Structure formats: C-alpha cells, structure tokens
Amino acid sequence: MKDSDSMEITERIRRITEMESRYDRIRLTLHAAGVCPGRLDSVRGDIQALSAYYEGSLWRKDFEADEAGLLPPDLKRGVLSEDGVYDLLSDYAELNDRLPESVQKEE
C-alpha cells in the first residue's frame, strides 16, 4: 500500500467517524424532540453537514470503499446505510415541518 493510499484510508475513516457522531447526535435529539422541540436547533449544523455528505460524492466513495473491504471491520459505519441516513434526514424534515413557526429557526 502506498503512503497516499494509507493517507486516503485514514482520511476516509476520520470522515466516517465524524459523520457517524453527527448521525448519532441527530438521532438522539430527534428522539428527545418529542419532549422538547426546541432541541432541534442544536443539531441544525449536524443536519446540514450530514446532508451535504450524503448528497455529495464523498458518501458514495466511502460506501464503495466499504463494499470493497477497504475499511477496518470494527469501524462503526451506520452512516453508510443508505436507508438509515435518508430516513433520519426525512424524519428531521417531517418533525421540523410540524413545529410551530415560533420554534423553528431560519437555516
């Protein structure tokens, strides 16, 4: 393996780990938002970052690297679940749309 390949895998793991953390924060916040809708505002930046990742080319490249067996087997990778990310973003949008305007913030 070339140094550039190793650096690419390291960067890929860092990115997946970061997005996985964002995914988890959003998921937990959506669960709690039923009790306290104002908490949604705390994950707007995570939503924007996760959405940009998922809709951009990096998610697909990371997904393909995982399919090719290039990632460590013990890497937490729920964020690479196509349905999981789509469903999470959809749930956020649906919940946000149901909130009164006084709770919603400009994105």
Sequence and secondary structure as in RCSB ss.txt:
>XXXX:A:sequence
MKDSDSMEITERIRRITEMESRYDRIRLTLHAAGVCPGRLDSVRGDIQALSAYYEGSLWRKDFEADEAGLLPPDL
KRGVLSEDGVYDLLSDYAELNDRLPESVQKEE
>XXXX:A:secstr
  HHHHHHHHHHHHHHHHHHHHHHHHHHHHHHHTT GGGGGGGHHHHHHHHHHHHSHHHHHHHHHHHTT S TTS
  GGG HHHHHHHHHHHHHHHHHS TTT    
